[in-house]
Amino acid sequence: MATYALDFEKPLLELETKLAELKRHAATGEGAGTAGNLDGEIRRLEKRCARLQQEIFNELSRWQVVQLSRHPNRPYMLDYVQRLFTDWVELHGDRSFGDDQALIGGLARFDGEPVMLIGQQKGRSTKENIARSFGMPRPEGYRKALRLMKLAERFGRPVIAFIDTPGAYPGIDAEERGQAEAIAVCLEEMAGLLVPVISVVIGEGGSGGALAIGVCNRLLMLQYSWYSVISPESCAAILYRDSSKGEKAAEALKLTARDAYELGIVDELVEEASGGAHRDPDLTAQNLAGALRRHLRALRQLGAGAIVDDRYAKFRKIGPVTQPGANGA
């Protein structure tokens, strides 16, 4: 059971705390004379918890989805690597400047088959978040990602990218080292990779920092994640001159996984555990594994040229423009 709760989760957490206390009493034999009453109360509370959880998470606003994607207990890339892959070997450095801990990658096996993994990684503690720039890569991170993708292409390994960033690092040092150029080269080179690429938005998918590893054959999104050209707070600062109006901006941006799926940007929504991935990372990882398995199986049947054509077709069909009056309408 999670120990941290967002505002809209608190009523559920309070009920779950009461339920856990009742179960503790029943297990330790406290109040043995009322064991029957305890069992009945436990069943009633379990039903109330299930009903309340369904009510809360079936009616989440876009801003609440954004908050959920940033939950401090939410699984990050390395949590999925631990649960889904074997023989993980992290590779470091861009062979030009340094090693960016905000964007990591390496070799692994999925169902025994070799793959290349890349993705943004956030930290759990303040110290780790500072080391990982809160999941916001610098140019050397994107150049490392590109180096690993080209390595995967050389050895015929599919690429699986985990997207979880509010955006690329905005500091002056990143700009001085060519942040925009590093992202642009990633976009260009990914478009022509001769191996299958699957990208998964597991939390936040902000701006070019996310898109830099999102030029893929298949884009998957976890149920409570978001993907947008800009974060809600940054959008509010520009449009409304007030970054505190992120909730209003989130509604305007239509940035949730459901929105992206309905707009034809996302190929599959991956269901999270009831109440969010942080409540049951193992179940969420199992759901993601099933989706990865299906798409990898289909993409492996395509030749190198067909892989590139498939990727081209995916992006060409996004956002078609229909002019009024066309076709005699």
Contacts in CASP RR format, 6 or more apart in sequence:
PFRMAT RR
TARGET T0000
AUTHOR 0000-0000-0000
METHOD contacts of the structure
MODEL  1
MATYALDFEKPLLELETKLAELKRHAATGEGAGTAGNLDGEIRRLEKRCA
RLQQEIFNELSRWQVVQLSRHPNRPYMLDYVQRLFTDWVELHGDRSFGDD
QALIGGLARFDGEPVMLIGQQKGRSTKENIARSFGMPRPEGYRKALRLMK
LAERFGRPVIAFIDTPGAYPGIDAEERGQAEAIAVCLEEMAGLLVPVISV
VIGEGGSGGALAIGVCNRLLMLQYSWYSVISPESCAAILYRDSSKGEKAA
EALKLTARDAYELGIVDELVEEASGGAHRDPDLTAQNLAGALRRHLRALR
QLGAGAIVDDRYAKFRKIGPVTQPGANGA
1 13 0 8 1.000
1 16 0 8 1.000
1 17 0 8 1.000
1 20 0 8 1.000
1 279 0 8 1.000
2 9 0 8 1.000
2 13 0 8 1.000
2 73 0 8 1.000
2 278 0 8 1.000
2 279 0 8 1.000
3 73 0 8 1.000
4 71 0 8 1.000
4 72 0 8 1.000
4 73 0 8 1.000
5 12 0 8 1.000
5 13 0 8 1.000
6 64 0 8 1.000
6 67 0 8 1.000
6 68 0 8 1.000
6 71 0 8 1.000
8 56 0 8 1.000
8 60 0 8 1.000
8 64 0 8 1.000
8 67 0 8 1.000
9 56 0 8 1.000
11 52 0 8 1.000
11 56 0 8 1.000
12 49 0 8 1.000
12 52 0 8 1.000
12 53 0 8 1.000
12 56 0 8 1.000
15 45 0 8 1.000
15 48 0 8 1.000
15 49 0 8 1.000
15 52 0 8 1.000
16 49 0 8 1.000
18 45 0 8 1.000
19 42 0 8 1.000
19 45 0 8 1.000
19 46 0 8 1.000
19 49 0 8 1.000
22 38 0 8 1.000
22 41 0 8 1.000
22 42 0 8 1.000
22 45 0 8 1.000
23 42 0 8 1.000
25 31 0 8 1.000
25 38 0 8 1.000
26 35 0 8 1.000
26 38 0 8 1.000
26 39 0 8 1.000
26 42 0 8 1.000
29 35 0 8 1.000
31 38 0 8 1.000
53 274 0 8 1.000
53 275 0 8 1.000
54 274 0 8 1.000
56 275 0 8 1.000
57 274 0 8 1.000
57 275 0 8 1.000
57 276 0 8 1.000
60 68 0 8 1.000
60 224 0 8 1.000
61 247 0 8 1.000
61 250 0 8 1.000
61 251 0 8 1.000
62 226 0 8 1.000
62 250 0 8 1.000
62 251 0 8 1.000
62 253 0 8 1.000
62 254 0 8 1.000
62 255 0 8 1.000
62 256 0 8 1.000
62 259 0 8 1.000
63 232 0 8 1.000
63 246 0 8 1.000
63 247 0 8 1.000
63 250 0 8 1.000
63 251 0 8 1.000
65 224 0 8 1.000
65 225 0 8 1.000
65 226 0 8 1.000
65 250 0 8 1.000
65 256 0 8 1.000
65 257 0 8 1.000
66 204 0 8 1.000
66 226 0 8 1.000
66 232 0 8 1.000
66 250 0 8 1.000
66 255 0 8 1.000
68 74 0 8 1.000
68 224 0 8 1.000
68 276 0 8 1.000
69 203 0 8 1.000
69 204 0 8 1.000
69 224 0 8 1.000
69 225 0 8 1.000
69 226 0 8 1.000
70 203 0 8 1.000
70 204 0 8 1.000
71 276 0 8 1.000
71 278 0 8 1.000
72 124 0 8 1.000
73 278 0 8 1.000
74 203 0 8 1.000
74 276 0 8 1.000
74 277 0 8 1.000
74 278 0 8 1.000
75 202 0 8 1.000
75 277 0 8 1.000
75 278 0 8 1.000
75 281 0 8 1.000
75 284 0 8 1.000
75 285 0 8 1.000
76 121 0 8 1.000
76 122 0 8 1.000
76 123 0 8 1.000
76 164 0 8 1.000
76 202 0 8 1.000
77 104 0 8 1.000
77 117 0 8 1.000
77 119 0 8 1.000
77 120 0 8 1.000
77 121 0 8 1.000
77 162 0 8 1.000
77 164 0 8 1.000
77 202 0 8 1.000
78 104 0 8 1.000
78 121 0 8 1.000
79 281 0 8 1.000
79 285 0 8 1.000
80 162 0 8 1.000
80 202 0 8 1.000
80 285 0 8 1.000
80 288 0 8 1.000
81 88 0 8 1.000
81 108 0 8 1.000
81 117 0 8 1.000
82 88 0 8 1.000
83 281 0 8 1.000
83 282 0 8 1.000
83 285 0 8 1.000
84 110 0 8 1.000
84 285 0 8 1.000
84 288 0 8 1.000
84 289 0 8 1.000
84 292 0 8 1.000
85 108 0 8 1.000
85 109 0 8 1.000
85 110 0 8 1.000
85 115 0 8 1.000
85 117 0 8 1.000
86 108 0 8 1.000
86 109 0 8 1.000
86 112 0 8 1.000
87 107 0 8 1.000
87 108 0 8 1.000
87 109 0 8 1.000
88 106 0 8 1.000
88 107 0 8 1.000
88 108 0 8 1.000
88 117 0 8 1.000
89 106 0 8 1.000
89 107 0 8 1.000
89 108 0 8 1.000
90 104 0 8 1.000
90 105 0 8 1.000
90 106 0 8 1.000
91 105 0 8 1.000
91 106 0 8 1.000
91 107 0 8 1.000
91 144 0 8 1.000
91 148 0 8 1.000
91 151 0 8 1.000
92 99 0 8 1.000
92 144 0 8 1.000
93 99 0 8 1.000
93 100 0 8 1.000
93 140 0 8 1.000
93 141 0 8 1.000
93 144 0 8 1.000
93 147 0 8 1.000
94 100 0 8 1.000
94 140 0 8 1.000
94 141 0 8 1.000
94 143 0 8 1.000
94 144 0 8 1.000
94 147 0 8 1.000
95 143 0 8 1.000
95 147 0 8 1.000
96 140 0 8 1.000
96 143 0 8 1.000
97 139 0 8 1.000
97 140 0 8 1.000
97 143 0 8 1.000
97 177 0 8 1.000
98 140 0 8 1.000
99 140 0 8 1.000
99 144 0 8 1.000
100 133 0 8 1.000
100 137 0 8 1.000
100 138 0 8 1.000
100 140 0 8 1.000
100 141 0 8 1.000
100 144 0 8 1.000
101 121 0 8 1.000
101 131 0 8 1.000
101 132 0 8 1.000
101 133 0 8 1.000
102 120 0 8 1.000
102 121 0 8 1.000
102 132 0 8 1.000
102 133 0 8 1.000
102 134 0 8 1.000
102 135 0 8 1.000
102 136 0 8 1.000
102 137 0 8 1.000
102 138 0 8 1.000
102 141 0 8 1.000
102 165 0 8 1.000
102 169 0 8 1.000
103 118 0 8 1.000
103 119 0 8 1.000
103 120 0 8 1.000
103 121 0 8 1.000
103 135 0 8 1.000
103 137 0 8 1.000
103 141 0 8 1.000
103 142 0 8 1.000
103 144 0 8 1.000
103 145 0 8 1.000
103 213 0 8 1.000
104 118 0 8 1.000
104 119 0 8 1.000
104 120 0 8 1.000
104 121 0 8 1.000
105 116 0 8 1.000
105 117 0 8 1.000
105 118 0 8 1.000
105 119 0 8 1.000
105 144 0 8 1.000
105 145 0 8 1.000
105 148 0 8 1.000
106 116 0 8 1.000
106 117 0 8 1.000
106 118 0 8 1.000
106 148 0 8 1.000
107 114 0 8 1.000
107 115 0 8 1.000
107 116 0 8 1.000
107 117 0 8 1.000
107 157 0 8 1.000
108 114 0 8 1.000
108 115 0 8 1.000
108 116 0 8 1.000
108 117 0 8 1.000
109 115 0 8 1.000
110 160 0 8 1.000
110 292 0 8 1.000
110 293 0 8 1.000
110 296 0 8 1.000
111 293 0 8 1.000
113 158 0 8 1.000
113 296 0 8 1.000
114 155 0 8 1.000
114 157 0 8 1.000
115 152 0 8 1.000
115 157 0 8 1.000
115 158 0 8 1.000
115 159 0 8 1.000
115 160 0 8 1.000
116 148 0 8 1.000
116 149 0 8 1.000
116 151 0 8 1.000
116 152 0 8 1.000
116 157 0 8 1.000
116 158 0 8 1.000
116 159 0 8 1.000
116 160 0 8 1.000
117 159 0 8 1.000
117 160 0 8 1.000
117 161 0 8 1.000
117 162 0 8 1.000
118 145 0 8 1.000
118 148 0 8 1.000
118 149 0 8 1.000
118 159 0 8 1.000
118 160 0 8 1.000
118 161 0 8 1.000
118 162 0 8 1.000
118 213 0 8 1.000
119 145 0 8 1.000
119 161 0 8 1.000
119 162 0 8 1.000
119 163 0 8 1.000
119 164 0 8 1.000
119 213 0 8 1.000
120 135 0 8 1.000
120 136 0 8 1.000
120 137 0 8 1.000
120 162 0 8 1.000
120 163 0 8 1.000
120 164 0 8 1.000
120 165 0 8 1.000
120 210 0 8 1.000
120 213 0 8 1.000
121 132 0 8 1.000
121 135 0 8 1.000
121 164 0 8 1.000
122 129 0 8 1.000
122 132 0 8 1.000
122 134 0 8 1.000
122 135 0 8 1.000
122 164 0 8 1.000
123 129 0 8 1.000
123 131 0 8 1.000
123 132 0 8 1.000
123 134 0 8 1.000
123 135 0 8 1.000
129 135 0 8 1.000
133 169 0 8 1.000
134 166 0 8 1.000
135 164 0 8 1.000
135 165 0 8 1.000
135 166 0 8 1.000
136 165 0 8 1.000
136 166 0 8 1.000
136 167 0 8 1.000
136 168 0 8 1.000
136 169 0 8 1.000
136 170 0 8 1.000
136 209 0 8 1.000
137 145 0 8 1.000
137 165 0 8 1.000
137 168 0 8 1.000
137 169 0 8 1.000
137 209 0 8 1.000
137 212 0 8 1.000
138 168 0 8 1.000
138 169 0 8 1.000
138 173 0 8 1.000
138 174 0 8 1.000
138 177 0 8 1.000
138 179 0 8 1.000
139 174 0 8 1.000
139 177 0 8 1.000
139 178 0 8 1.000
139 179 0 8 1.000
139 181 0 8 1.000
139 182 0 8 1.000
140 177 0 8 1.000
140 182 0 8 1.000
141 182 0 8 1.000
142 168 0 8 1.000
142 182 0 8 1.000
142 183 0 8 1.000
142 185 0 8 1.000
142 186 0 8 1.000
142 209 0 8 1.000
142 212 0 8 1.000
142 213 0 8 1.000
143 182 0 8 1.000
143 185 0 8 1.000
145 161 0 8 1.000
145 186 0 8 1.000
145 212 0 8 1.000
145 213 0 8 1.000
146 182 0 8 1.000
146 185 0 8 1.000
146 186 0 8 1.000
146 189 0 8 1.000
149 159 0 8 1.000
149 189 0 8 1.000
149 190 0 8 1.000
149 193 0 8 1.000
149 197 0 8 1.000
150 189 0 8 1.000
152 158 0 8 1.000
152 159 0 8 1.000
152 193 0 8 1.000
152 195 0 8 1.000
153 193 0 8 1.000
153 194 0 8 1.000
153 195 0 8 1.000
156 194 0 8 1.000
156 195 0 8 1.000
157 195 0 8 1.000
158 195 0 8 1.000
158 196 0 8 1.000
158 197 0 8 1.000
158 198 0 8 1.000
158 296 0 8 1.000
158 299 0 8 1.000
158 300 0 8 1.000
159 193 0 8 1.000
159 195 0 8 1.000
159 196 0 8 1.000
159 197 0 8 1.000
159 198 0 8 1.000
160 197 0 8 1.000
160 198 0 8 1.000
160 199 0 8 1.000
160 200 0 8 1.000
160 292 0 8 1.000
161 197 0 8 1.000
161 198 0 8 1.000
161 199 0 8 1.000
161 200 0 8 1.000
161 213 0 8 1.000
161 214 0 8 1.000
161 216 0 8 1.000
162 199 0 8 1.000
162 200 0 8 1.000
162 202 0 8 1.000
163 199 0 8 1.000
163 200 0 8 1.000
163 201 0 8 1.000
163 202 0 8 1.000
163 203 0 8 1.000
163 204 0 8 1.000
163 205 0 8 1.000
163 210 0 8 1.000
163 213 0 8 1.000
163 214 0 8 1.000
163 227 0 8 1.000
164 201 0 8 1.000
164 202 0 8 1.000
164 203 0 8 1.000
164 204 0 8 1.000
164 205 0 8 1.000
165 204 0 8 1.000
165 205 0 8 1.000
165 206 0 8 1.000
165 209 0 8 1.000
165 210 0 8 1.000
166 204 0 8 1.000
166 205 0 8 1.000
166 206 0 8 1.000
166 231 0 8 1.000
167 204 0 8 1.000
167 205 0 8 1.000
167 206 0 8 1.000
167 207 0 8 1.000
167 208 0 8 1.000
167 209 0 8 1.000
167 210 0 8 1.000
167 231 0 8 1.000
168 174 0 8 1.000
168 179 0 8 1.000
168 183 0 8 1.000
168 207 0 8 1.000
168 208 0 8 1.000
168 209 0 8 1.000
168 212 0 8 1.000
169 179 0 8 1.000
182 212 0 8 1.000
183 208 0 8 1.000
183 209 0 8 1.000
183 211 0 8 1.000
183 212 0 8 1.000
186 212 0 8 1.000
186 213 0 8 1.000
186 215 0 8 1.000
187 211 0 8 1.000
187 212 0 8 1.000
187 215 0 8 1.000
190 197 0 8 1.000
190 213 0 8 1.000
190 214 0 8 1.000
190 215 0 8 1.000
190 216 0 8 1.000
191 215 0 8 1.000
191 308 0 8 1.000
191 311 0 8 1.000
191 312 0 8 1.000
191 315 0 8 1.000
192 308 0 8 1.000
192 311 0 8 1.000
193 307 0 8 1.000
193 308 0 8 1.000
193 311 0 8 1.000
194 304 0 8 1.000
194 305 0 8 1.000
194 307 0 8 1.000
194 308 0 8 1.000
195 304 0 8 1.000
195 307 0 8 1.000
196 217 0 8 1.000
196 218 0 8 1.000
196 296 0 8 1.000
196 299 0 8 1.000
196 300 0 8 1.000
196 302 0 8 1.000
196 307 0 8 1.000
197 214 0 8 1.000
197 215 0 8 1.000
197 216 0 8 1.000
197 217 0 8 1.000
197 218 0 8 1.000
197 311 0 8 1.000
198 216 0 8 1.000
198 217 0 8 1.000
198 218 0 8 1.000
198 219 0 8 1.000
198 220 0 8 1.000
198 292 0 8 1.000
198 295 0 8 1.000
198 296 0 8 1.000
198 299 0 8 1.000
199 213 0 8 1.000
199 214 0 8 1.000
199 215 0 8 1.000
199 216 0 8 1.000
199 218 0 8 1.000
199 219 0 8 1.000
199 220 0 8 1.000
200 219 0 8 1.000
200 220 0 8 1.000
200 221 0 8 1.000
200 222 0 8 1.000
200 270 0 8 1.000
200 288 0 8 1.000
200 292 0 8 1.000
201 210 0 8 1.000
201 219 0 8 1.000
201 220 0 8 1.000
201 221 0 8 1.000
201 222 0 8 1.000
201 225 0 8 1.000
201 226 0 8 1.000
201 227 0 8 1.000
201 257 0 8 1.000
201 266 0 8 1.000
202 222 0 8 1.000
202 225 0 8 1.000
202 277 0 8 1.000
202 288 0 8 1.000
203 222 0 8 1.000
203 224 0 8 1.000
203 225 0 8 1.000
203 226 0 8 1.000
204 210 0 8 1.000
204 225 0 8 1.000
204 226 0 8 1.000
204 231 0 8 1.000
205 225 0 8 1.000
205 226 0 8 1.000
205 227 0 8 1.000
205 228 0 8 1.000
206 226 0 8 1.000
206 227 0 8 1.000
206 228 0 8 1.000
206 229 0 8 1.000
206 230 0 8 1.000
206 231 0 8 1.000
207 228 0 8 1.000
207 229 0 8 1.000
207 230 0 8 1.000
207 231 0 8 1.000
208 229 0 8 1.000
210 227 0 8 1.000
215 311 0 8 1.000
215 315 0 8 1.000
216 311 0 8 1.000
216 314 0 8 1.000
217 295 0 8 1.000
217 299 0 8 1.000
217 307 0 8 1.000
217 310 0 8 1.000
217 311 0 8 1.000
217 314 0 8 1.000
218 267 0 8 1.000
218 268 0 8 1.000
218 295 0 8 1.000
218 299 0 8 1.000
218 314 0 8 1.000
219 265 0 8 1.000
219 266 0 8 1.000
219 267 0 8 1.000
219 314 0 8 1.000
220 266 0 8 1.000
220 267 0 8 1.000
220 268 0 8 1.000
220 269 0 8 1.000
220 270 0 8 1.000
220 288 0 8 1.000
220 291 0 8 1.000
220 292 0 8 1.000
220 295 0 8 1.000
221 227 0 8 1.000
221 257 0 8 1.000
221 260 0 8 1.000
221 261 0 8 1.000
221 266 0 8 1.000
221 268 0 8 1.000
221 269 0 8 1.000
221 270 0 8 1.000
222 257 0 8 1.000
222 269 0 8 1.000
222 270 0 8 1.000
222 272 0 8 1.000
222 277 0 8 1.000
222 284 0 8 1.000
222 288 0 8 1.000
223 257 0 8 1.000
223 269 0 8 1.000
223 270 0 8 1.000
223 271 0 8 1.000
223 272 0 8 1.000
223 276 0 8 1.000
224 257 0 8 1.000
224 272 0 8 1.000
224 276 0 8 1.000
224 277 0 8 1.000
225 256 0 8 1.000
225 257 0 8 1.000
226 250 0 8 1.000
226 255 0 8 1.000
226 256 0 8 1.000
226 257 0 8 1.000
227 255 0 8 1.000
227 257 0 8 1.000
227 260 0 8 1.000
227 265 0 8 1.000
227 266 0 8 1.000
228 235 0 8 1.000
228 253 0 8 1.000
228 255 0 8 1.000
229 253 0 8 1.000
230 238 0 8 1.000
230 253 0 8 1.000
232 246 0 8 1.000
232 247 0 8 1.000
232 249 0 8 1.000
232 250 0 8 1.000
232 253 0 8 1.000
232 255 0 8 1.000
233 243 0 8 1.000
233 244 0 8 1.000
233 246 0 8 1.000
233 249 0 8 1.000
234 243 0 8 1.000
235 246 0 8 1.000
235 249 0 8 1.000
235 252 0 8 1.000
235 253 0 8 1.000
236 242 0 8 1.000
236 243 0 8 1.000
236 244 0 8 1.000
236 245 0 8 1.000
236 246 0 8 1.000
236 248 0 8 1.000
236 249 0 8 1.000
237 243 0 8 1.000
239 249 0 8 1.000
239 252 0 8 1.000
240 248 0 8 1.000
240 249 0 8 1.000
254 263 0 8 1.000
257 266 0 8 1.000
257 269 0 8 1.000
258 269 0 8 1.000
260 266 0 8 1.000
261 268 0 8 1.000
261 269 0 8 1.000
263 318 0 8 1.000
263 319 0 8 1.000
264 317 0 8 1.000
264 318 0 8 1.000
265 318 0 8 1.000
267 295 0 8 1.000
267 314 0 8 1.000
268 291 0 8 1.000
268 295 0 8 1.000
270 284 0 8 1.000
270 287 0 8 1.000
270 288 0 8 1.000
270 291 0 8 1.000
271 287 0 8 1.000
272 284 0 8 1.000
272 287 0 8 1.000
273 279 0 8 1.000
273 280 0 8 1.000
273 281 0 8 1.000
273 283 0 8 1.000
273 284 0 8 1.000
274 280 0 8 1.000
276 284 0 8 1.000
277 284 0 8 1.000
299 307 0 8 1.000
299 310 0 8 1.000
302 310 0 8 1.000
END
